[in-house]
Structure formats: structure tokens, C-alpha cells
Amino acid sequence: MNAPVQLDPHAHLQSLYMSLLTRQERFDEFRHLLSLYPEIPEDADAEPEEAREIREALNERIAEWTGRPLARLSSTEMRIWRGVIIDQRVNIAISPWKEANGY
């Protein structure tokens, strides 16, 4: 009997970062697929089919880039990544530099 594979979210994120940082074309594709992902209100009942298809395509590419099975990005994670990479929004409220920079 095979035990289920436990995925470390930190290792997953590190693997994704390294994949994007070491190959410009991967980052460009990641950014392009994120740009195709529509803005979805947080209070939406469900992810639209088109958005789900884009998310699944990006998840497949990430698995190919990293060469191992990884946790798949959720719709919430896609919204966060889209906000940071495409819309260039960063949540200043959680920034560790907030007090140091006199915000």
C-alpha cells in the first residue's frame, strides 16, 4: 500500500521561485499566463471555467518546469500571484519594513 505523498508548501514555493529565477522564458510564460487569468472578486461563488482552464494550464507548466509533482495553485493563490506580478500590488500592512521605513 502506498502512502500519500506529503508536499511541503515551503519546498514547493522554493522550487517554483528557483524555476522562475533561473530561466527568463519561464518567468515570461508565468507572467503571461497570469495576465490571462481574469480578475475574480473574492466574494465570487465560483471560479469561472475560463479561469480554471488557465489555472490548470499554469499548474501543468509549473510541474514541467520543476520536474516533480507539486501542490497545485488554488484560485486564491492565482489571485495573489496575479496581484503581485501583473497588478504590482503588495500588501504593505504585512511588510516587515513598514515600521523601519516610516510608513
C-alpha positions as CSV (number, residue, x, y, z in Angstrom):
1,M,0.0,0.0,0.0
2,N,1.4,3.4,-1.0
3,A,1.3,6.2,1.5
4,P,0.0,9.6,0.1
5,V,2.8,12.0,-0.9
6,Q,3.1,14.8,1.6
7,L,4.1,18.1,-0.1
8,D,6.0,20.7,1.9
9,P,4.5,24.1,0.8
10,H,7.8,25.9,1.5
11,A,9.7,23.4,-0.7
12,H,7.0,23.9,-3.4
13,L,7.4,27.6,-3.3
14,Q,11.2,27.5,-3.3
15,S,11.1,25.1,-6.3
16,L,8.8,27.5,-8.2
17,Y,11.0,30.5,-7.3
18,M,14.2,28.8,-8.5
19,S,12.5,27.7,-11.7
20,L,11.4,31.3,-12.4
21,L,14.6,32.9,-11.4
22,T,16.9,30.6,-13.4
23,R,15.1,30.8,-16.7
24,Q,13.8,34.1,-18.0
25,E,11.5,32.4,-20.5
26,R,9.7,30.5,-17.7
27,F,9.1,33.8,-15.8
28,D,7.8,35.3,-19.0
29,E,5.4,32.5,-19.6
30,F,4.4,32.5,-15.9
31,R,3.7,36.2,-16.2
32,H,1.8,35.8,-19.5
33,L,-0.5,33.0,-18.1
34,L,-1.1,35.1,-15.0
35,S,-2.1,38.1,-17.2
36,L,-4.7,35.9,-18.9
37,Y,-6.3,34.9,-15.6
38,P,-9.3,37.2,-15.1
39,E,-9.7,39.3,-12.0
40,I,-12.2,37.5,-9.9
41,P,-13.9,39.2,-6.9
42,E,-13.0,37.5,-3.6
43,D,-16.7,37.1,-2.8
44,A,-17.4,35.2,-6.1
45,D,-19.2,31.9,-5.6
46,A,-17.1,30.0,-8.0
47,E,-14.1,30.3,-10.4
48,P,-15.3,30.8,-14.0
49,E,-14.5,27.9,-16.4
50,E,-12.1,30.0,-18.4
51,A,-10.1,31.0,-15.3
52,R,-10.0,27.4,-14.1
53,E,-8.6,26.3,-17.5
54,I,-5.9,29.0,-17.3
55,R,-5.0,28.0,-13.8
56,E,-4.8,24.3,-14.8
57,A,-2.5,25.2,-17.7
58,L,-0.2,27.1,-15.4
59,N,-0.2,24.3,-12.9
60,E,0.9,21.9,-15.7
61,R,3.7,24.2,-16.8
62,I,4.9,24.6,-13.2
63,A,5.0,20.8,-12.9
64,E,7.0,20.5,-16.1
65,W,9.5,23.2,-15.0
66,T,10.1,21.8,-11.6
67,G,10.2,18.2,-12.8
68,R,8.2,16.8,-9.8
69,P,4.7,16.6,-8.6
70,L,3.8,19.7,-6.6
71,A,0.8,21.2,-4.9
72,R,-1.3,22.9,-7.4
73,L,-2.0,26.6,-7.2
74,S,-5.5,27.3,-6.0
75,S,-7.7,30.1,-7.4
76,T,-6.9,32.2,-4.3
77,E,-3.2,31.7,-4.9
78,M,-3.7,32.7,-8.5
79,R,-5.3,36.0,-7.4
80,I,-2.4,36.7,-5.1
81,W,0.2,35.9,-7.7
82,R,-1.7,38.0,-10.3
83,G,-2.0,40.9,-7.9
84,V,1.8,40.9,-7.2
85,I,3.2,40.1,-10.7
86,I,0.6,41.7,-13.0
87,D,-1.1,44.4,-11.0
88,Q,2.1,45.0,-8.9
89,R,0.1,45.2,-5.7
90,V,1.9,44.4,-2.5
91,N,0.1,44.3,0.9
92,I,2.1,46.9,2.8
93,A,0.2,46.0,6.0
94,I,2.2,42.8,6.3
95,S,5.5,44.3,5.2
96,P,8.3,43.7,7.8
97,W,9.8,47.0,6.7
98,K,6.7,49.1,7.5
99,E,8.0,50.5,10.8
100,A,11.6,50.8,9.6
101,N,10.7,52.9,6.6
102,G,8.4,55.3,8.5
103,Y,5.1,54.5,6.7
